[in-house]
């Protein structure tokens, strides 16, 4: 979870245009799907 907020954007939704934001949102979606 550390690398998740390493870039500073805890909420990928705030800046979906950035590569980091997109990567994080993808990771978040993957984690959410895996957790379900």
Buried (B, 14 or more C-beta within 10 A) or exposed (E): EEEBEEBEBEEBEEBEEEEEBEBBBEEBEEEEEEEE
